[in-house]
Amino acid sequence: MQQFGDMPFMFPEGVDTIDVAVSLPSPYADENYVMVVSCSDPGFQAGVRSRNELQAMVGITRSAGNPLAAGWLSWIAIGGQ
């Protein structure tokens, strides 16, 4: 099963790392699915920190000197039903 989406994120003032919960539209059979994440600007880096059959936690880091405080997280996940 393949699922995908995007969602906005915003950094609070003075914070350079946040965690975002990505809720899946349909659950997977277990946590053994693949998820790829990307941000709308190269000044942000995203990585999957943990996942279960219902959601994934994604960490987003803002590069030093990046004046942007908000962006979009895009994701795609593939796994068994």
Biopython code that builds the backbone (N, CA, C, O; Angstrom):
import numpy as np
from Bio.PDB.StructureBuilder import StructureBuilder

atoms = [
    (1, "MET", "N", (0.847, -1.173, 0.000)),
    (1, "MET", "CA", (0.000, 0.000, 0.000)),
    (1, "MET", "C", (0.898, 1.243, 0.000)),
    (1, "MET", "O", (1.885, 1.306, 0.733)),
    (2, "GLN", "N", (0.550, 2.204, -0.812)),
    (2, "GLN", "CA", (1.296, 3.461, -0.912)),
    (2, "GLN", "C", (0.425, 4.608, -0.421)),
    (2, "GLN", "O", (-0.742, 4.720, -0.797)),
    (3, "GLN", "N", (1.002, 5.458, 0.422)),
    (3, "GLN", "CA", (0.310, 6.650, 0.915)),
    (3, "GLN", "C", (1.277, 7.828, 0.824)),
    (3, "GLN", "O", (2.494, 7.645, 0.846)),
    (4, "PHE", "N", (0.736, 9.020, 0.723)),
    (4, "PHE", "CA", (1.590, 10.200, 0.635)),
    (4, "PHE", "C", (0.811, 11.419, 1.099)),
    (4, "PHE", "O", (-0.414, 11.388, 1.217)),
    (5, "GLY", "N", (1.541, 12.488, 1.359)),
    (5, "GLY", "CA", (0.881, 13.720, 1.765)),
    (5, "GLY", "C", (1.884, 14.820, 2.022)),
    (5, "GLY", "O", (3.089, 14.643, 1.846)),
    (6, "ASP", "N", (1.361, 15.960, 2.442)),
    (6, "ASP", "CA", (2.200, 17.072, 2.850)),
    (6, "ASP", "C", (1.488, 17.835, 3.950)),
    (6, "ASP", "O", (0.268, 17.758, 4.095)),
    (7, "MET", "N", (2.263, 18.566, 4.714)),
    (7, "MET", "CA", (1.696, 19.322, 5.825)),
    (7, "MET", "C", (2.614, 20.490, 6.169)),
    (7, "MET", "O", (3.831, 20.403, 6.009)),
    (8, "PRO", "N", (2.019, 21.580, 6.641)),
    (8, "PRO", "CA", (2.844, 22.730, 7.017)),
    (8, "PRO", "C", (3.491, 22.496, 8.378)),
    (8, "PRO", "O", (2.987, 21.729, 9.198)),
    (9, "PHE", "N", (4.618, 23.171, 8.604)),
    (9, "PHE", "CA", (5.247, 23.159, 9.918)),
    (9, "PHE", "C", (5.775, 24.555, 10.211)),
    (9, "PHE", "O", (6.012, 25.348, 9.300)),
    (10, "MET", "N", (5.958, 24.844, 11.501)),
    (10, "MET", "CA", (6.465, 26.154, 11.913)),
    (10, "MET", "C", (7.357, 25.980, 13.134)),
    (10, "MET", "O", (7.024, 25.243, 14.063)),
    (11, "PHE", "N", (8.487, 26.663, 13.121)),
    (11, "PHE", "CA", (9.402, 26.652, 14.249)),
    (11, "PHE", "C", (9.036, 27.785, 15.205)),
    (11, "PHE", "O", (8.853, 28.921, 14.768)),
    (12, "PRO", "N", (8.926, 27.495, 16.502)),
    (12, "PRO", "CA", (8.775, 28.587, 17.467)),
    (12, "PRO", "C", (10.047, 29.437, 17.491)),
    (12, "PRO", "O", (11.112, 28.962, 17.100)),
    (13, "GLU", "N", (9.949, 30.648, 17.930)),
    (13, "GLU", "CA", (11.098, 31.554, 17.984)),
    (13, "GLU", "C", (12.196, 30.966, 18.876)),
    (13, "GLU", "O", (11.930, 30.500, 19.984)),
    (14, "GLY", "N", (13.424, 30.997, 18.375)),
    (14, "GLY", "CA", (14.569, 30.522, 19.135)),
    (14, "GLY", "C", (14.780, 29.016, 19.122)),
    (14, "GLY", "O", (15.674, 28.519, 19.807)),
    (15, "VAL", "N", (13.983, 28.280, 18.364)),
    (15, "VAL", "CA", (14.078, 26.818, 18.301)),
    (15, "VAL", "C", (14.572, 26.409, 16.921)),
    (15, "VAL", "O", (14.114, 26.947, 15.913)),
    (16, "ASP", "N", (15.508, 25.459, 16.867)),
    (16, "ASP", "CA", (16.053, 25.021, 15.582)),
    (16, "ASP", "C", (15.753, 23.560, 15.256)),
    (16, "ASP", "O", (16.124, 23.081, 14.184)),
    (17, "THR", "N", (15.079, 22.833, 16.177)),
    (17, "THR", "CA", (14.699, 21.443, 15.935)),
    (17, "THR", "C", (13.301, 21.212, 16.471)),
    (17, "THR", "O", (12.992, 21.577, 17.605)),
    (18, "ILE", "N", (12.449, 20.600, 15.645)),
    (18, "ILE", "CA", (11.091, 20.255, 16.079)),
    (18, "ILE", "C", (10.780, 18.815, 15.672)),
    (18, "ILE", "O", (11.417, 18.259, 14.777)),
    (19, "ASP", "N", (9.798, 18.225, 16.338)),
    (19, "ASP", "CA", (9.259, 16.922, 15.965)),
    (19, "ASP", "C", (7.826, 17.115, 15.493)),
    (19, "ASP", "O", (7.047, 17.837, 16.116)),
    (20, "VAL", "N", (7.489, 16.467, 14.391)),
    (20, "VAL", "CA", (6.157, 16.573, 13.797)),
    (20, "VAL", "C", (5.569, 15.168, 13.681)),
    (20, "VAL", "O", (6.239, 14.255, 13.200)),
    (21, "ALA", "N", (4.329, 14.991, 14.115)),
    (21, "ALA", "CA", (3.646, 13.700, 13.984)),
    (21, "ALA", "C", (2.933, 13.656, 12.633)),
    (21, "ALA", "O", (2.139, 14.541, 12.313)),
    (22, "VAL", "N", (3.220, 12.625, 11.850)),
    (22, "VAL", "CA", (2.553, 12.408, 10.568)),
    (22, "VAL", "C", (1.566, 11.261, 10.770)),
    (22, "VAL", "O", (1.966, 10.103, 10.893)),
    (23, "SER", "N", (0.270, 11.591, 10.802)),
    (23, "SER", "CA", (-0.770, 10.572, 10.937)),
    (23, "SER", "C", (-1.052, 9.970, 9.570)),
    (23, "SER", "O", (-1.240, 10.689, 8.588)),
    (24, "LEU", "N", (-1.079, 8.657, 9.517)),
    (24, "LEU", "CA", (-1.319, 7.965, 8.243)),
    (24, "LEU", "C", (-2.815, 7.848, 7.984)),
    (24, "LEU", "O", (-3.570, 7.544, 8.908)),
    (25, "PRO", "N", (-3.266, 8.084, 6.749)),
    (25, "PRO", "CA", (-4.694, 7.953, 6.430)),
    (25, "PRO", "C", (-5.225, 6.543, 6.675)),
    (25, "PRO", "O", (-6.358, 6.380, 7.128)),
    (26, "SER", "N", (-4.418, 5.521, 6.380)),
    (26, "SER", "CA", (-4.787, 4.122, 6.604)),
    (26, "SER", "C", (-3.634, 3.437, 7.335)),
    (26, "SER", "O", (-2.469, 3.674, 7.014)),
    (27, "PRO", "N", (-3.948, 2.592, 8.311)),
    (27, "PRO", "CA", (-2.859, 1.939, 9.051)),
    (27, "PRO", "C", (-2.156, 0.865, 8.230)),
    (27, "PRO", "O", (-2.754, 0.231, 7.360)),
    (28, "TYR", "N", (-0.877, 0.676, 8.526)),
    (28, "TYR", "CA", (-0.110, -0.427, 7.957)),
    (28, "TYR", "C", (-0.228, -1.643, 8.869)),
    (28, "TYR", "O", (-0.707, -1.527, 9.997)),
    (29, "ALA", "N", (0.202, -2.801, 8.391)),
    (29, "ALA", "CA", (0.125, -4.038, 9.169)),
    (29, "ALA", "C", (0.999, -3.950, 10.422)),
    (29, "ALA", "O", (0.641, -4.495, 11.467)),
    (30, "ASP", "N", (2.132, -3.272, 10.322)),
    (30, "ASP", "CA", (3.051, -3.110, 11.450)),
    (30, "ASP", "C", (3.950, -1.911, 11.161)),
    (30, "ASP", "O", (3.705, -1.159, 10.217)),
    (31, "GLU", "N", (4.997, -1.736, 11.981)),
    (31, "GLU", "CA", (5.877, -0.576, 11.809)),
    (31, "GLU", "C", (6.958, -0.786, 10.757)),
    (31, "GLU", "O", (7.814, 0.081, 10.585)),
    (32, "ASN", "N", (6.943, -1.895, 10.061)),
    (32, "ASN", "CA", (7.975, -2.206, 9.062)),
    (32, "ASN", "C", (7.581, -1.730, 7.665)),
    (32, "ASN", "O", (7.472, -2.528, 6.734)),
    (33, "TYR", "N", (7.372, -0.439, 7.532)),
    (33, "TYR", "CA", (7.124, 0.173, 6.227)),
    (33, "TYR", "C", (8.214, 1.209, 5.976)),
    (33, "TYR", "O", (8.933, 1.604, 6.894)),
    (34, "VAL", "N", (8.326, 1.635, 4.746)),
    (34, "VAL", "CA", (9.329, 2.621, 4.365)),
    (34, "VAL", "C", (8.661, 3.980, 4.258)),
    (34, "VAL", "O", (7.589, 4.106, 3.666)),
    (35, "MET", "N", (9.292, 4.994, 4.831)),
    (35, "MET", "CA", (8.797, 6.365, 4.700)),
    (35, "MET", "C", (9.956, 7.260, 4.294)),
    (35, "MET", "O", (11.038, 7.200, 4.879)),
    (36, "VAL", "N", (9.719, 8.089, 3.288)),
    (36, "VAL", "CA", (10.696, 9.073, 2.827)),
    (36, "VAL", "C", (10.085, 10.451, 3.055)),
    (36, "VAL", "O", (8.924, 10.689, 2.720)),
    (37, "VAL", "N", (10.876, 11.358, 3.630)),
    (37, "VAL", "CA", (10.382, 12.697, 3.938)),
    (37, "VAL", "C", (11.296, 13.747, 3.308)),
    (37, "VAL", "O", (12.486, 13.512, 3.099)),
    (38, "SER", "N", (10.721, 14.895, 3.014)),
    (38, "SER", "CA", (11.464, 15.992, 2.405)),
    (38, "SER", "C", (10.805, 17.305, 2.800)),
    (38, "SER", "O", (9.601, 17.355, 3.047)),
    (39, "CYS", "N", (11.607, 18.372, 2.858)),
    (39, "CYS", "CA", (11.079, 19.695, 3.179)),
    (39, "CYS", "C", (11.088, 20.597, 1.952)),
    (39, "CYS", "O", (11.799, 20.347, 0.979)),
    (40, "SER", "N", (10.287, 21.643, 2.023)),
    (40, "SER", "CA", (10.104, 22.550, 0.892)),
    (40, "SER", "C", (11.290, 23.465, 0.630)),
    (40, "SER", "O", (11.353, 24.100, -0.423)),
    (41, "ASP", "N", (12.231, 23.546, 1.561)),
    (41, "ASP", "CA", (13.375, 24.442, 1.401)),
    (41, "ASP", "C", (14.643, 23.701, 1.810)),
    (41, "ASP", "O", (14.621, 22.958, 2.792)),
    (42, "PRO", "N", (15.751, 23.881, 1.084)),
    (42, "PRO", "CA", (16.991, 23.186, 1.442)),
    (42, "PRO", "C", (17.592, 23.636, 2.776)),
    (42, "PRO", "O", (18.543, 23.021, 3.259)),
    (43, "GLY", "N", (17.056, 24.689, 3.370)),
    (43, "GLY", "CA", (17.497, 25.134, 4.682)),
    (43, "GLY", "C", (16.938, 24.304, 5.821)),
    (43, "GLY", "O", (17.275, 24.533, 6.982)),
    (44, "PHE", "N", (16.081, 23.339, 5.496)),
    (44, "PHE", "CA", (15.523, 22.420, 6.488)),
    (44, "PHE", "C", (15.963, 21.000, 6.146)),
    (44, "PHE", "O", (16.109, 20.654, 4.974)),
    (45, "GLN", "N", (16.174, 20.183, 7.172)),
    (45, "GLN", "CA", (16.458, 18.768, 6.980)),
    (45, "GLN", "C", (15.442, 17.970, 7.789)),
    (45, "GLN", "O", (15.130, 18.322, 8.927)),
    (46, "ALA", "N", (14.924, 16.887, 7.192)),
    (46, "ALA", "CA", (13.926, 16.055, 7.867)),
    (46, "ALA", "C", (14.372, 14.609, 7.880)),
    (46, "ALA", "O", (15.026, 14.138, 6.950)),
    (47, "GLY", "N", (14.011, 13.905, 8.946)),
    (47, "GLY", "CA", (14.314, 12.486, 9.062)),
    (47, "GLY", "C", (13.285, 11.791, 9.940)),
    (47, "GLY", "O", (12.770, 12.382, 10.889)),
    (48, "VAL", "N", (12.988, 10.543, 9.624)),
    (48, "VAL", "CA", (12.028, 9.770, 10.412)),
    (48, "VAL", "C", (12.714, 9.327, 11.707)),
    (48, "VAL", "O", (13.761, 8.680, 11.671)),
    (49, "ARG", "N", (12.123, 9.677, 12.841)),
    (49, "ARG", "CA", (12.685, 9.315, 14.154)),
    (49, "ARG", "C", (12.091, 8.007, 14.675)),
    (49, "ARG", "O", (12.796, 7.197, 15.276)),
    (50, "SER", "N", (10.803, 7.805, 14.445)),
    (50, "SER", "CA", (10.142, 6.574, 14.885)),
    (50, "SER", "C", (8.858, 6.412, 14.078)),
    (50, "SER", "O", (8.362, 7.361, 13.469)),
    (51, "ARG", "N", (8.333, 5.189, 14.088)),
    (51, "ARG", "CA", (7.072, 4.957, 13.373)),
    (51, "ARG", "C", (6.357, 3.760, 13.979)),
    (51, "ARG", "O", (6.980, 2.855, 14.535)),
    (52, "ASN", "N", (5.046, 3.777, 13.860)),
    (52, "ASN", "CA", (4.219, 2.625, 14.181)),
    (52, "ASN", "C", (3.173, 2.501, 13.084)),
    (52, "ASN", "O", (3.207, 3.260, 12.116)),
    (53, "GLU", "N", (2.264, 1.580, 13.213)),
    (53, "GLU", "CA", (1.320, 1.340, 12.108)),
    (53, "GLU", "C", (0.352, 2.493, 11.858)),
    (53, "GLU", "O", (-0.294, 2.536, 10.811)),
    (54, "LEU", "N", (0.243, 3.435, 12.810)),
    (54, "LEU", "CA", (-0.714, 4.534, 12.674)),
    (54, "LEU", "C", (-0.099, 5.890, 12.357)),
    (54, "LEU", "O", (-0.760, 6.761, 11.791)),
    (55, "GLN", "N", (1.181, 6.069, 12.726)),
    (55, "GLN", "CA", (1.814, 7.371, 12.514)),
    (55, "GLN", "C", (3.332, 7.255, 12.540)),
    (55, "GLN", "O", (3.890, 6.226, 12.922)),
    (56, "ALA", "N", (3.983, 8.336, 12.126)),
    (56, "ALA", "CA", (5.442, 8.429, 12.187)),
    (56, "ALA", "C", (5.809, 9.767, 12.832)),
    (56, "ALA", "O", (5.112, 10.766, 12.657)),
    (57, "MET", "N", (6.907, 9.767, 13.574)),
    (57, "MET", "CA", (7.435, 11.004, 14.133)),
    (57, "MET", "C", (8.617, 11.430, 13.266)),
    (57, "MET", "O", (9.548, 10.658, 13.039)),
    (58, "VAL", "N", (8.563, 12.662, 12.788)),
    (58, "VAL", "CA", (9.590, 13.201, 11.897)),
    (58, "VAL", "C", (10.267, 14.371, 12.599)),
    (58, "VAL", "O", (9.604, 15.288, 13.085)),
    (59, "GLY", "N", (11.587, 14.327, 12.646)),
    (59, "GLY", "CA", (12.354, 15.441, 13.180)),
    (59, "GLY", "C", (12.757, 16.380, 12.057)),
    (59, "GLY", "O", (13.211, 15.937, 11.002)),
    (60, "ILE", "N", (12.593, 17.666, 12.282)),
    (60, "ILE", "CA", (12.971, 18.680, 11.290)),
    (60, "ILE", "C", (13.967, 19.630, 11.952)),
    (60, "ILE", "O", (13.727, 20.138, 13.047)),
    (61, "THR", "N", (15.080, 19.859, 11.273)),
    (61, "THR", "CA", (16.120, 20.753, 11.772)),
    (61, "THR", "C", (16.279, 21.921, 10.811)),
    (61, "THR", "O", (16.298, 21.752, 9.592)),
    (62, "ARG", "N", (16.393, 23.100, 11.387)),
    (62, "ARG", "CA", (16.624, 24.312, 10.592)),
    (62, "ARG", "C", (18.120, 24.603, 10.604)),
    (62, "ARG", "O", (18.734, 24.661, 11.669)),
    (63, "SER", "N", (18.705, 24.784, 9.430)),
    (63, "SER", "CA", (20.137, 25.066, 9.322)),
    (63, "SER", "C", (20.473, 26.400, 9.977)),
    (63, "SER", "O", (19.658, 27.322, 9.991)),
    (64, "ALA", "N", (21.680, 26.487, 10.516)),
    (64, "ALA", "CA", (22.145, 27.736, 11.119)),
    (64, "ALA", "C", (22.109, 28.854, 10.081)),
    (64, "ALA", "O", (22.567, 28.679, 8.952)),
    (65, "GLY", "N", (21.574, 29.975, 10.465)),
    (65, "GLY", "CA", (21.498, 31.117, 9.560)),
    (65, "GLY", "C", (20.274, 31.136, 8.664)),
    (65, "GLY", "O", (20.059, 32.109, 7.940)),
    (66, "ASN", "N", (19.469, 30.088, 8.695)),
    (66, "ASN", "CA", (18.254, 30.059, 7.874)),
    (66, "ASN", "C", (17.209, 30.976, 8.513)),
    (66, "ASN", "O", (16.775, 30.717, 9.636)),
    (67, "PRO", "N", (16.797, 32.043, 7.821)),
    (67, "PRO", "CA", (15.838, 32.972, 8.409)),
    (67, "PRO", "C", (14.385, 32.475, 8.364)),
    (67, "PRO", "O", (13.513, 33.048, 9.017)),
    (68, "LEU", "N", (14.130, 31.419, 7.600)),
    (68, "LEU", "CA", (12.759, 30.920, 7.479)),
    (68, "LEU", "C", (12.324, 30.211, 8.759)),
    (68, "LEU", "O", (13.107, 29.486, 9.373)),
    (69, "ALA", "N", (11.075, 30.427, 9.153)),
    (69, "ALA", "CA", (10.548, 29.780, 10.351)),
    (69, "ALA", "C", (9.471, 28.758, 10.020)),
    (69, "ALA", "O", (8.996, 28.054, 10.910)),
    (70, "ALA", "N", (9.079, 28.667, 8.750)),
    (70, "ALA", "CA", (7.987, 27.763, 8.372)),
    (70, "ALA", "C", (8.258, 27.165, 6.996)),
    (70, "ALA", "O", (9.015, 27.710, 6.193)),
    (71, "GLY", "N", (7.619, 26.037, 6.754)),
    (71, "GLY", "CA", (7.744, 25.369, 5.467)),
    (71, "GLY", "C", (6.734, 24.240, 5.351)),
    (71, "GLY", "O", (5.785, 24.152, 6.131)),
    (72, "TRP", "N", (6.951, 23.385, 4.371)),
    (72, "TRP", "CA", (6.077, 22.232, 4.130)),
    (72, "TRP", "C", (6.892, 20.950, 4.197)),
    (72, "TRP", "O", (8.003, 20.872, 3.673)),
    (73, "LEU", "N", (6.318, 19.949, 4.853)),
    (73, "LEU", "CA", (6.892, 18.617, 4.918)),
    (73, "LEU", "C", (6.123, 17.732, 3.947)),
    (73, "LEU", "O", (4.900, 17.627, 4.049)),
    (74, "SER", "N", (6.814, 17.097, 3.011)),
    (74, "SER", "CA", (6.202, 16.144, 2.087)),
    (74, "SER", "C", (6.670, 14.746, 2.467)),
    (74, "SER", "O", (7.808, 14.563, 2.899)),
    (75, "TRP", "N", (5.798, 13.769, 2.308)),
    (75, "TRP", "CA", (6.157, 12.406, 2.698)),
    (75, "TRP", "C", (5.476, 11.375, 1.787)),
    (75, "TRP", "O", (4.425, 11.632, 1.199)),
    (76, "ILE", "N", (6.104, 10.219, 1.693)),
    (76, "ILE", "CA", (5.530, 9.070, 0.992)),
    (76, "ILE", "C", (5.907, 7.830, 1.793)),
    (76, "ILE", "O", (7.034, 7.706, 2.272)),
    (77, "ALA", "N", (4.954, 6.919, 1.930)),
    (77, "ALA", "CA", (5.187, 5.688, 2.693)),
    (77, "ALA", "C", (4.675, 4.512, 1.892)),
    (77, "ALA", "O", (3.644, 4.595, 1.226)),
    (78, "ILE", "N", (5.423, 3.396, 1.966)),
    (78, "ILE", "CA", (5.057, 2.167, 1.256)),
    (78, "ILE", "C", (5.252, 0.992, 2.201)),
    (78, "ILE", "O", (6.297, 0.861, 2.839)),
    (79, "GLY", "N", (4.229, 0.134, 2.285)),
    (79, "GLY", "CA", (4.324, -1.036, 3.151)),
    (79, "GLY", "C", (3.130, -1.954, 2.965)),
    (79, "GLY", "O", (2.273, -1.715, 2.114)),
    (80, "GLY", "N", (3.083, -3.015, 3.774)),
    (80, "GLY", "CA", (2.001, -3.991, 3.696)),
    (80, "GLY", "C", (0.783, -3.595, 4.494)),
    (80, "GLY", "O", (0.882, -2.914, 5.515)),
    (81, "GLN", "N", (-0.376, -4.032, 4.012)),
    (81, "GLN", "CA", (-1.647, -3.721, 4.693)),
    (81, "GLN", "C", (-1.874, -4.622, 5.858)),
    (81, "GLN", "O", (-2.890, -4.503, 6.543)),
]
sb = StructureBuilder()
sb.init_structure("model")
sb.init_model(0)
sb.init_chain("A")
sb.init_seg("    ")
for serial, (resi, resn, name, xyz) in enumerate(atoms, 1):
    if name == "N":
        sb.init_residue(resn, " ", resi, " ")
    sb.init_atom(name, np.array(xyz, "f"), 0.0, 1.0, " ", f" {name:<3s}", serial, name[0])
structure = sb.get_structure()
